[in-house]
Amino acid sequence: MLQSDKPLCIALVAGEASGDTLGAGLIKALKQRFPQARFIGIGGPRMLAEGMQSQVPMERLSVMGLVEVLGRLRELLRVRRELVSYLKGQQPDVFIGIDAPDFTLNVEQQLRDAGIATVHYVSPSVWAWREKRVLGIRQSTDLMLTLFPFEEEVYQRHGVSVRCVGHTLADQIPLEPDREAARAALGLPPDKRIVALLPGSRNGELRKLGRLFLDTAAWCLQREPKLLFIMPCANPERRQQMDAILAESGLELPLTLFDGQAHEVLAASDAVLIASGTATLEAMLFKRPMVVAYRMAGLTFRILKRLVKVGHVSLPNLLAGREVAPEFLQDAATPQAMGEALLERLLPTPEREATQAVFEQLHLELRRDADQAAAQAVAELLQQKGRLP
């Protein structure tokens, strides 16, 4: 293990909850190598708990879609401009941009031009659309850390230094989750069929999917009156937003909202209705059959539909190379269509068993001790750049 008495300054930026999880794990692993290191930038509660100093709340970077960002563009540009100015003054030994490529890659470019080593953690979907973005990434990033093995080839083809580190969640989540223990921890009955609803962790996602998921639950309940529903809320703001959506709907559902505890909710469930995103990877790692949905601004969808060259949007399907979780996008995302698919996944069918086997295999492939692997890659870059004694 590398050790150094030199007080390194390591800058990181994460833009949403999934990046905060990755960033916290990376900071923890880096502290083991460099106990005196200082961590600055922008991060969420998990990164702050590891001792990071965040310049602004991470929530200010959380925005979805291509069109939706326009309403926040001036603020985001100001935050980025102020962050770059601050980091140039601090002269960190390395900058690590975690996902959020539209924000972080530009920061990386400016800092690399100023002589600061840069790492990008989590590949943009260059394999899905606009592969030529790799050329820009090559100019702004000294090292790309990918989560998934299939992503490495694209960067190698374009001469970008790349390392697949796997996913920290694959290391953290047990291969055989304990449904009974999770239900006991959440105070849920052990013998009921329970569906988890995960409409997203962002304000915009809840606005577009919150009511739709409630309507789907109501449709299912009419056909299976004994179902129970559970939903994790990412933070107090999302809990308040979901309470308001539920009250406005007028629906009376056997629904329990939880503050956080997304992993316990997934472990306790029999099936999941879920927004496309990192949460689908978590559901896959918990081996839960799922139905995936997403809605975005119409113009954003039309643009992406013309650009995207892969047949699926959710991570389990992309990793498997085929549909193992049905996807319902835009107008196809209706309560009846999603409800029918959800009820099917509650049945003990051969297809369900086959899907679980696929999820187990993918889980094993992603188990690479990601936090330590990423920290080792960053340490090696620091060594190459002469930042270590």
N, C-alpha and C positions, 0 to 999 in steps of 0.2 A: 504493500500500500504506500502511495506517495505521501510524504509528510513535508511540510515546509513551515518555517517560522515567519516567512514573509507575509505581511498582511495584504492579501489579494483584495481587489475590489472587483466584484462580479455583478454585472448589470443584467437584469432579466425583464421581459415584458410578457405578460399573459393577458388575454382579452376576454376570457370567459371561464366558466366553472371547470371545464375539462382541462384547459391550460393551467389553471390554478392547481389542479391535482398533480399534473405532470411537473410543474414548477416546484411544488412543495417537496415532492420526492427527490428531485434533482438537487435542490438546496440541501436537503438532509444528507444526501450522499456526498456532496461536495464538502460539507462541514466536517465529515469524517476524515477527509484528506487534508483539508485546510481549516483547522479549527478557528483561526483568527480572521478568516475571510469576512468581508463586509458585503452585504447584498443590497442592491438598490434597484430602482426602476418602477414598474407598475405591476402589482399582483393583487390577488384576492385573499380571503381570510386564511386559507391554508398556508399560503406563502408567508403571510404576515406572522402566522403562528411559528414559523421556522426562523423568524428574526429579520425578515426583509423589511426595508423602509420603502413604502410606496409613495410616489409623488402625487398621484391622484387616485381616487377609488376606481377599481377595475371596472365597475359597472358602467363607467363613462365610455368604455370602449366596446361594450356589448351591443351590437346592432346586427340585424339580419338582412340578407337580400342585397340586390344591386341597386334597385330604385329606392328602397327604404333608407339607405345610408345618406341620400341627398339631403334629407331634412336635418341631419346631424353633421354634415360635411364641414361646415365652418368651425364648429366646436372641435371635431376630431383633428382637423388640420392645426388648430391652435395648440391642442394638447401635444401633438407630435412635434411641432416646432419648438415648444417650450422644453419638451423632454430631450430632444437632440441637443439643444443649447446647454441644458443642465449636464448631460452626459459628456459632452465635449469638455466641459469645465472640470468634471470629475475624473476624466481619463481612466475609465475602468480597464482592467486587464483583458476582459473579454465581455462581449455583449451577446446575450442569448435571447432571440426572439422565439416565443412559443406560440405556434399557430398564428391566427389573425394575420395572414400574409399581406393583406392590403394595407395594414398599418405597419407591421414590423419589418417587412422587406425594405421599405423605403428608409426606415431608421437604420437598418443594417448597412445599406448602401452609403448613407452619409457618414456613418461612423467608420466604416472600412476605408472610405476615402480619407478620413482623418487619421488613419494609421491604427485603428482599434480592431483587434481580432473579432470576428463575428461567427455565430453559430445560429442556424435555423433549426428548430426542434418541431417536428411534425410537417411532413411534406404537404404543400398544396396539392390539389387534385389535378396535377399536370398530366397524369395518365388518362384522365377523363375528358379534359378539354384544354385547348391552348397549350400544347406541349412546348411550344417555343418560349413559354415563360421561363423554362429552365435556363435559357441563355441569360436572362436578366438575373436569375438567382445565382448563376455562376459569377457574375460581376459583383454581387453584394454579399456573398456568403463564403466564408472559408471552409465551413463544414456543414453538411446537411445530416441531421439525425432523423431517420424514418421510423415509423412504428410498425410497418408491415413489410414482409420480405419482398413482395412483388414490386414495391416502389423503387428498390435499389437500381434495377436495370436501367430505368429511364435516366437516372443521374449519371450512371457509369457511361452510358452511351454518349453523353454530352460533356464528359470530362469533369464532373463535379465530384469533389471529395465527399463520400457518403458512408454512413454506417447505420445499419438496421439494429435498433436496440430493443425491439419488441415493445410491449405496452405494460406500464406499471400496474394497470388494473388486472392484467392476466397473472401477475405475480401475487397480487393482494387477494384476489377472489379465489376461494378454495375450488378445487376440481369437482367436489361433490358438496354443493351448498346444502345446509340443513334447514329445510322448510319448517319443520316443527319448532325448532329453536327460534327461528325468526318470528313465527306467529306468536310464540309465547312472549318474546321480547316486546312485541307490538300490542299485546293484549288481544289478539285475534283468535277466534275459535279454531280448533285444530281440524274440524271435520267439514268445514264449508268450502265450496268452490269460490275462489277469490280471484278477481281480475284487477291487475294494477293498471292505472291510467297515468301516463307520463306525457303530457302535452308540451313539454319544454320548460326551460329554465329562464327564458327571456320574456320581457314584457310583450314584444311583438308576436312571439309564438303563442302565448296564452290568448292574446286578442284574436288570433286567427284559428286556434285549435281548441281552446278551452271549452267553449260552448259545443263545438262539434263532438268532442269526446264525451261530454255529458249526455248529449242526444243519443250517441251510440250506446252508452251505458243504459239509457232508458229503453232503447229498442231491444237490447239483449234481455233486460229485466222483464219485459212483457212476455218473453218466450221462456225464460228461465227465472222464475220469481224468487228462487232461493239464492241467487248470486249475491256476493258482496263485492264492493269496489273500494280500492284504497289508492291514495295519491300522495306522493311526496311533494313538498313545496320547497323550492331551492333556498328561499330566504323570506323574511317577514313581509317584504313588499309583494312577492309572488303569492304568499298565503292570503294577504289582504285582497289582492286582485282576484284570486280564485274564489274567495268567499263572495265577492261582489258578483262575479259571473254566475255562481250558483244561485244566489238570491234572485238575480234578475231573470234567470231561466224559469223560476217557479217550479222546478222539478223536485220531487221528493225521492231521493235516492239513498239506498243504504251505502253511503259513501263516507269514508273516514279520511280526513286530511292529516298529514303528518308534517312536522317541521323538520326538513332534511330527511335523514334516514332512508335515502333512496335505495341503498343496497339492501337494507332490511326489508323494504317494501318489495323489491324484486325477488328476494329469496323466499318471501312468504307467499308469493302469488302462484297461481296455476297457469295463467296466461297474461299477456301484456298487450295493451294498445299504446303505441309509442310514437313520438315524433321522430322523424329521421334525424340522425346526428350521433354524437358519441354515446348517448344513452342506449342506442341499439347494440353497440358493442358490449355494454354492461349487461344487457338482457341476455345476449348470446353467451357471455361468460357464466351467467347464472343458469344457463341451459333452459331458459324459459321460452316456450313457443310464443311468437309475437306477430302482431299485425302492425305494419308501419304506415304512417300517414304524414302528409305535409301539404301545407298551403302557403303560398307567398303572393306577393303582388303580381297581378296578371302580366305586366310588362316584363318583370324579372323572370317569370316562368317562360314566357315566349322567347326571351333572349337565350336562356339556358338551354331550352329544348333544341335550339338551332346549333348550339355550340357543343353540347355534351355528346361524346361519342361512345359511352358505355351504356349498357342496357338496364343497369340498376342504380339506385341511389343510396341504399342502406348498406352499412359496413358488412353485416353478415352475408348478404348476397354477393357483394364485391369480393369478399375473402373466399367464399365458397365457389365463386365462378358460375353460380346459377341461383335460381330463386329458392331460398329456404325460408323466406318470410315474405308474405304477400305485401305489395306496396300499393298504396292508394294516394295519388297526387292530384292536387287541384280539384276539378269538378268530379273526378272519380272518387274522391273522399266523401262518401255519403254515409249516414248512420246505418242504412240497410246493408250496403256493400261491406262495410267494415264489421258490422255486427254479425253478419253471416260468417265471415272469415274467422272472427273471434270465437264464435260458438263452435265452429269446426275444430279449432285448436284446443278446445277443452276436452275433446273426445280422445280416448286411448286407442289411437289408430296406428297401424304400421308406419304411416308417413310421419307421425309425431315421433316415434322411436328412431326413425332414420335421421330426422332433423336433429334430435338430441345427440346422436352419434357424430354428426358433422360438427356440431358445436363443441363437443369434447375434443375432437381432433384439432380444430382451429385454436382452441384454448391452449393446448399443448405446444402448438407451433409458435404462439405469441409469448410463451413463458421464457424470457431471456434475462431475467434480473435487470429490468430496464433502467431503474434508477442508477444502479451501480455501473451498468454498461454506458449510460449517457455521461455520467460523471467521469468515467475513465477516458472516454473520447474527448471530453472537454479538457481534462488534465493533460492528455497527450498533445492537444493543440496548443495549450499554454506552454508546454515544454518546447514545441517546435518554434513558437514565436519568441522564445527567450524570456518568457515572463516568470520562469521558475529558476531558482539557483541550481 
